[in-house]
Amino acid sequence: MIDIRWDWIGDHLDDVAEKTWQHLQLLLIPMLAGFIIAFALAVLALRRPGTVGPVTAITGLLYTIPSLAAFAVLIPITGLSLMTAIIPLAAYTLLILYVNTVAGLRSVPPEINEAADAMGYTSTSRLLHVQLPLAVPLIMAGVRVAAVTTIGLVTVAAIIGGNRFGGLGQFITEGLQTDFDTKIYLGAVGSVILAFVVDGLLVGLQRFLTPWTRARGGEQ
Amino acid sequence: MSSGATIEFDHVSKHYDAAARKRGAGGAVEDLSLTIPAGRICVLVGPSGCGKTTTLKMVNRLIEPTGGRILIDGVDIAEVDVTDLRRGIGYVIQQVGLFPHQTIAQNVATVPRLLGWGRARQHARTDELLALVGLAPDTYGDRYPSQLSGGERQRVGVARALAADPPVMLMDEPFGAVDPIVRERLQNELLRLQEDLAKTIIFVTHDIDEAIKMGDLVVVMQQGGGIAQVGAPAELLAEPATEYVARFVGSDRGLKRLSLYRVDDVALEPATMVRVGDDYATLRQRADAADTAFVLLVDDGQRPLGWLDRADLPMAGYVSEADANPMSPLLDRRDTLKDATSRLLDEEVGSGIVVDRNGRVLGLLTLGAVMEWMQDDRSRQVPDDIAEAVAEAVVTQIDVPDEVATGGP
């Protein structure tokens, strides 16, 4: 039987809030860093299509490194700071963000790009005002997968991070060490709820950014 | 509104190397020299791979020529900033290329926005243009392209191209993707707009019928990117310069010529008419004077009611509507001779009644009059600027391949 000490949770709400906040930081900072790098590489891919193969290979290689090993390797360099978690987490987002951003930018039909050129868009302005908005559905699909994956990986980081980092994952490791089920469930379920909430927010953001994708049913 | 600019091609060539051809580059262009007079529609027509689209895209530098110069109102476009050049040239393509993530109003305002117009001015211009192409701004402005039909989208495409009132418009098979009924309507609307706007338009098509209908000047291009013949539509049809052009314009070119003229152009025969209530004696008198057996019965507004055959009518009394036989076809004075002749043949009569906008009888069109007109030199008259452009254009000497693609899908 699952035996949860609700009173313990009630007494430690401060702790829950703090670890949730850290979990969010370990989501947002790596995602942002990963997105900036992936986007820059994707823009490079438009100008130099030859870079797609090598960049995909390298980001793919990063993705194959076991997460626990990656956190452990960084401990001697960055110590028990948040950076030890942020760097691998950002690296793991690169593959999916890069591949989806490239696919998104490439999904713009050639006649749309040609029309933009013919009307006198500069290449930067075309990228920002035509290609990027049209790439949003595919980019957001990548962002959602990367976000949910990252939320899960943060709990793994807790194994290395001890009481320093790991967000809600710290409840799981502490619960395992002290044989205290409530903490394990709190960490696991909390992490899952966080993933659902973040994913829901991202869906909302995508709907906000892409009103045209819902505009259908005219006189086709 | 600013009207058109002169576009001059001065020995323009575009050659592709083997690698580019492998990637699917368009047709090459070979030493093209041609001047398009301001305010005219010049149609480039030819089979695929003849370089017509390449020629078009060199005007807004989507493709850079490998030789020669293109001048707009005397200015070499190679020396103009490419974005400035493009913002001054309207561009309409078959796939339309509307931005799916922008509303119709935002799409139309694209070039004004890039030019940095104020919001109010953009808005006013957008409404004006949507109304111009027959789309109610209040209904359509906030929709997205995916909510429009193919024909509506193409109208938006035209409105977008006109937004900053450019003197030059480039149209690459603009009506190639819509069904024939919508295509004809869009063609007519463009011609109607052009009467007021007088842009210089380069219009690419592979459809010889569309070329003849839309063009003030038609350039027939051939494989290898050269000009086979330049002429006004009537000239091409009446006197194709080569076997290639003759085959391209088709063996029905006599009928196609008919589509160039309106019933208005031909001398109509006067109709002998009586009104309801006139007496039969008057009728006979008029029939004798005109030496005809048939008299047209009209109402007080001189609108036709039917034919009266004098042989069938009693000697005395008054004409009533019941005497009238069914009418021969009613032709509008704006109908093309092709449509009018077709109606006559279809209804197996030798003449049709021509009416004006109010339905009043103007006269009769006979097949004989149509034939006379076609032999008349006036049917081959060409405006001076077009004649000059034809005289100056350089026809390219290229070996013509045997198999020739003909027009029309």
Chai-1 contact restraints between the chains, C-beta under 6 A:
chainA,res_idxA,chainB,res_idxB,connection_type,confidence,min_distance_angstrom,max_distance_angstrom,comment,restraint_id
A,E111,B,Q95,contact,1.0,0.0,6.0,A-B,restraint_1
A,E111,B,G97,contact,1.0,0.0,6.0,A-B,restraint_2
A,I112,B,G97,contact,1.0,0.0,6.0,A-B,restraint_3
A,A115,B,G97,contact,1.0,0.0,6.0,A-B,restraint_4
A,A118,B,N60,contact,1.0,0.0,6.0,A-B,restraint_5
A,A118,B,R86,contact,1.0,0.0,6.0,A-B,restraint_6
A,A118,B,Y91,contact,1.0,0.0,6.0,A-B,restraint_7
A,M119,B,T110,contact,1.0,0.0,6.0,A-B,restraint_8
A,M119,B,V111,contact,1.0,0.0,6.0,A-B,restraint_9
A,G120,B,T83,contact,1.0,0.0,6.0,A-B,restraint_10
A,G120,B,R86,contact,1.0,0.0,6.0,A-B,restraint_11
A,G120,B,R87,contact,1.0,0.0,6.0,A-B,restraint_12
A,G120,B,L114,contact,1.0,0.0,6.0,A-B,restraint_13
A,T122,B,T83,contact,1.0,0.0,6.0,A-B,restraint_14
A,P133,B,H101,contact,1.0,0.0,6.0,A-B,restraint_15
A,L134,B,H101,contact,1.0,0.0,6.0,A-B,restraint_16
A,W212,B,P100,contact,1.0,0.0,6.0,A-B,restraint_17
A,W212,B,H101,contact,1.0,0.0,6.0,A-B,restraint_18
A,W212,B,Y144,contact,1.0,0.0,6.0,A-B,restraint_19
A,A215,B,Y144,contact,1.0,0.0,6.0,A-B,restraint_20
A,A215,B,S146,contact,1.0,0.0,6.0,A-B,restraint_21
A,A215,B,Q147,contact,1.0,0.0,6.0,A-B,restraint_22
A,G218,B,Q147,contact,1.0,0.0,6.0,A-B,restraint_23
A,G218,B,L148,contact,1.0,0.0,6.0,A-B,restraint_24
A,E219,B,S149,contact,1.0,0.0,6.0,A-B,restraint_25
